Structures are given as C-alpha cells and as structure tokens.
Amino acid sequence: MLKPNIKYQVTLTVEERKKLRQLIASGRTARYRIRHAQILLALDAIPENKDWTDKKIAATYGTSEKTIGNLRKRFVEQGLSMALERKKREVPPVIKIDRTTEARIIALTYTPAPEGRSRWTLRLLADKVIEEGLLESISPTAIGNLLKKTALSHGYKAHDVSRGRQASTPRTAAAADIA
C-alpha cells in the first residue's frame, strides 16, 4: 500500500523483512541498527502499516521526522545494508594539535600557575595556549581530552591542574583521628 506524497517509498522484499526481524530478535548488534530495522519495518509499504505516518514512527522510536526521511532516502538510493548503518562523515575532522604543539601544551602544565592562582585550570591552559600563539583557538574540553589521552589524568593531582572547582576543605587533625 503506497503512501501518498512520499518521494521515497520503502518497499521491502520478503527476505529483507525476514532479515530485519532476525536482526531485531537477536539483539546482538548496535542499538542504532536495531532502531533503523524497526523503522524500516514500520515504513514498509504493506497494508498493515497504512496507519503509520512519519510523525507516528518518529514518536514511537524516539527520533525526528527528518531522521525518518533520511533513512527512507538512504534505503531507496543505497539499499538495505547502508540504511542500517550510520551516515558516514563527508569531511573528516580536522586535527588541530600536532605532536609538537601537544608536547608544548603538556610542558605548560609543568610550569608554575599564573600569579594569583594556586593551580592551572583547563580554561587557563586553553587561554595560555592561544596567548602563546600555539593555536588560534582551543576549548578547555580539548585541553582536558589531550591531557586525558596522554595519561596525565587532566593533571588534577600530579600536575596541579584543575577544572576550576574549589578543592575540598582539608580534614582537620581531630577529624583525621576519628576516621
């Protein structure tokens, strides 16, 4: 049963329906593939699905109507296997931090904190990297990910770097004796 005013009609073969049902029943794949399979079964142009609108499918499977349309288009243009996968990035992410810059940022964590500060925060490090001209822009999150990647654990303890939170108050001698 074809739905009117739909540019990309999803019509599954018996084999495709069987494959999708097996994929859902097994549950041994990524959650997004199971959701895509469920959506494709709901989009199938069969009489049982005549009441399933894109809006109803989106609400049922916790996604947007745009995603339903994109999945519908991907199935028609590229086939079942591509419809079950996530869309690949057209442009790979640009890596801003080369090894030299990475080493200089790590070296910054070993320098004394700015005057008036007891330690480096991720924001202070990001600002310092920009100020020193190492990079045009970088976020505190990127600094944190870099330190995490290099096993510096954001340097919270060993390298005197913090997220900007206040340190917890030190335990008093009396409290230490009780514990």
Contacts in CASP RR format, 6 or more apart in sequence:
PFRMAT RR
TARGET T0000
AUTHOR 0000-0000-0000
METHOD contacts of the structure
MODEL  1
MLKPNIKYQVTLTVEERKKLRQLIASGRTARYRIRHAQILLALDAIPENK
DWTDKKIAATYGTSEKTIGNLRKRFVEQGLSMALERKKREVPPVIKIDRT
TEARIIALTYTPAPEGRSRWTLRLLADKVIEEGLLESISPTAIGNLLKKT
ALSHGYKAHDVSRGRQASTPRTAAAADIA
1 45 0 8 1.000
1 46 0 8 1.000
1 47 0 8 1.000
1 49 0 8 1.000
1 50 0 8 1.000
2 9 0 8 1.000
2 45 0 8 1.000
3 9 0 8 1.000
3 45 0 8 1.000
3 50 0 8 1.000
6 72 0 8 1.000
7 73 0 8 1.000
8 69 0 8 1.000
8 72 0 8 1.000
8 73 0 8 1.000
8 75 0 8 1.000
8 76 0 8 1.000
8 77 0 8 1.000
9 45 0 8 1.000
9 76 0 8 1.000
10 40 0 8 1.000
10 43 0 8 1.000
10 44 0 8 1.000
10 45 0 8 1.000
10 72 0 8 1.000
10 75 0 8 1.000
10 76 0 8 1.000
11 44 0 8 1.000
11 45 0 8 1.000
12 20 0 8 1.000
12 40 0 8 1.000
12 41 0 8 1.000
12 44 0 8 1.000
12 46 0 8 1.000
12 80 0 8 1.000
16 80 0 8 1.000
17 41 0 8 1.000
17 44 0 8 1.000
19 80 0 8 1.000
20 37 0 8 1.000
20 40 0 8 1.000
20 41 0 8 1.000
20 80 0 8 1.000
21 37 0 8 1.000
21 41 0 8 1.000
23 29 0 8 1.000
23 33 0 8 1.000
23 34 0 8 1.000
23 37 0 8 1.000
23 84 0 8 1.000
24 34 0 8 1.000
24 37 0 8 1.000
24 38 0 8 1.000
24 41 0 8 1.000
27 34 0 8 1.000
32 86 0 8 1.000
33 84 0 8 1.000
33 85 0 8 1.000
35 61 0 8 1.000
35 63 0 8 1.000
36 71 0 8 1.000
36 83 0 8 1.000
36 84 0 8 1.000
37 84 0 8 1.000
38 61 0 8 1.000
39 57 0 8 1.000
39 61 0 8 1.000
39 63 0 8 1.000
39 68 0 8 1.000
39 71 0 8 1.000
40 71 0 8 1.000
40 75 0 8 1.000
40 80 0 8 1.000
40 83 0 8 1.000
40 84 0 8 1.000
42 49 0 8 1.000
42 52 0 8 1.000
42 57 0 8 1.000
42 60 0 8 1.000
42 61 0 8 1.000
43 49 0 8 1.000
43 52 0 8 1.000
43 57 0 8 1.000
43 68 0 8 1.000
43 71 0 8 1.000
43 72 0 8 1.000
43 75 0 8 1.000
54 65 0 8 1.000
54 68 0 8 1.000
54 69 0 8 1.000
54 72 0 8 1.000
55 65 0 8 1.000
57 68 0 8 1.000
58 64 0 8 1.000
58 65 0 8 1.000
58 67 0 8 1.000
58 68 0 8 1.000
70 87 0 8 1.000
71 83 0 8 1.000
74 82 0 8 1.000
74 83 0 8 1.000
74 87 0 8 1.000
75 82 0 8 1.000
75 83 0 8 1.000
96 135 0 8 1.000
96 138 0 8 1.000
96 142 0 8 1.000
97 105 0 8 1.000
97 135 0 8 1.000
97 138 0 8 1.000
97 142 0 8 1.000
97 146 0 8 1.000
101 134 0 8 1.000
101 135 0 8 1.000
102 146 0 8 1.000
102 150 0 8 1.000
104 132 0 8 1.000
104 134 0 8 1.000
105 125 0 8 1.000
105 129 0 8 1.000
105 134 0 8 1.000
105 143 0 8 1.000
105 146 0 8 1.000
106 146 0 8 1.000
106 147 0 8 1.000
106 150 0 8 1.000
106 152 0 8 1.000
108 120 0 8 1.000
108 125 0 8 1.000
108 128 0 8 1.000
108 129 0 8 1.000
108 132 0 8 1.000
109 120 0 8 1.000
109 125 0 8 1.000
109 147 0 8 1.000
109 152 0 8 1.000
109 155 0 8 1.000
109 159 0 8 1.000
109 160 0 8 1.000
109 161 0 8 1.000
110 159 0 8 1.000
113 119 0 8 1.000
113 120 0 8 1.000
113 124 0 8 1.000
113 160 0 8 1.000
114 120 0 8 1.000
114 124 0 8 1.000
114 128 0 8 1.000
117 124 0 8 1.000
118 160 0 8 1.000
119 160 0 8 1.000
119 161 0 8 1.000
119 162 0 8 1.000
120 159 0 8 1.000
120 160 0 8 1.000
120 161 0 8 1.000
120 162 0 8 1.000
121 140 0 8 1.000
121 161 0 8 1.000
121 162 0 8 1.000
121 163 0 8 1.000
121 164 0 8 1.000
122 140 0 8 1.000
122 141 0 8 1.000
122 143 0 8 1.000
122 144 0 8 1.000
122 147 0 8 1.000
122 154 0 8 1.000
122 161 0 8 1.000
122 162 0 8 1.000
122 163 0 8 1.000
122 164 0 8 1.000
123 140 0 8 1.000
123 164 0 8 1.000
125 140 0 8 1.000
125 143 0 8 1.000
125 161 0 8 1.000
126 138 0 8 1.000
126 139 0 8 1.000
126 140 0 8 1.000
126 142 0 8 1.000
126 143 0 8 1.000
129 135 0 8 1.000
129 138 0 8 1.000
129 143 0 8 1.000
130 136 0 8 1.000
130 137 0 8 1.000
130 138 0 8 1.000
144 154 0 8 1.000
147 153 0 8 1.000
147 154 0 8 1.000
147 155 0 8 1.000
147 159 0 8 1.000
147 161 0 8 1.000
148 154 0 8 1.000
152 158 0 8 1.000
152 159 0 8 1.000
152 161 0 8 1.000
154 161 0 8 1.000
154 162 0 8 1.000
154 163 0 8 1.000
155 161 0 8 1.000
156 162 0 8 1.000
156 163 0 8 1.000
171 179 0 8 1.000
END
